[in-house]
Amino acid sequence: MAIKHKKELRPLNTLSLVDKVELSLREYILENNLKPGDAIPKELDIAKSLGVSRTVVREALLRFRTLGLMDSKKHKGLIITEPDVMNGFQKVLHPNLLGEGALRDIFELRLILEMGMAEMLFARKTPEAVDELEEIARKGDEEGHDSTTFSLDQEIEFHGKLYQISGNETLQKFQSILLPIFQYIHGNEIFYKHYNYPKGHVTHRTLSGILKNKTPQKFREAMRGHLMPHFECIFGKELFKNILKEKV
């Protein structure tokens, strides 16, 4: 049975390239206000409407599939699907594919995210979760990662717990995607194995105490102080000051 929508696929003036077919399909989806679960015309019907070959249409549809925007369902044909945004990020956020500028942008984003999640942390924290966070910080101190040294594993465990407390699944997925980048930087000595923090650095124990007893504003200020040495180590003090001035 033919599928009818308010807006029909508009023929192209000439035999189109794949990117033009993709654009036409995208416009068709938006103009008809199609949602996840809605079916689109069959491959052959699309080809006839646009005046192109099925091969061109097939390649354009493959792009949508790769992005997670379409999928085939039994008895329904090709339908619109809700994309997994984080899965798309994961495919491209590999340290070997990123230049210095992109790495810097990602670390700037980390600063913004971890300061910005303060309200969520305070709204969704539980006494048990805070106790676990304090235990992670205490364990790090016992292993020799005090206020003057850096441990990648301890950093990942502590901040991973913060993302978990936030209760936001997208944030948790994003944090897991960033892990290979942190490990890459640490392993290539952009971070040194035992980076010496400056005197008065905000520790994990301090952060967990603020989350337990203080306010979101105090937590944001402390998180900025905690992450500052990371940025200074990678990008230099002057650049980090500009980051704070422009983006925080």
HELIX and SHEET records of a PDB file:
HELIX    1   1 VAL A   18  GLU A   31  1                                  14    
HELIX    2   2 GLU A   43  LEU A   50  1                                   8    
HELIX    3   3 ARG A   54  THR A   66  1                                  13    
HELIX    4   4 VAL A   85  VAL A   92  1                                   8    
HELIX    5   5 PRO A   95  LEU A   97  5                                   3    
HELIX    6   6 GLU A  100  GLY A  116  1                                  17    
HELIX    7   7 ALA A  118  ARG A  124  1                                   7    
HELIX    8   8 PRO A  127  GLU A  142  1                                  16    
HELIX    9   9 LEU A  152  SER A  166  1                                  15    
HELIX   10  10 GLU A  169  GLY A  187  1                                  19    
HELIX   11  11 HIS A  204  ASN A  213  1                                  10    
HELIX   12  12 PRO A  216  PHE A  235  1                                  20    
HELIX   13  13 LYS A  237  LYS A  247  1                                  11    
SHEET    1   A 2 MET A  70  LYS A  73  0                                        
SHEET    2   A 2 GLY A  77  ILE A  80 -1                                        
END                                                                             
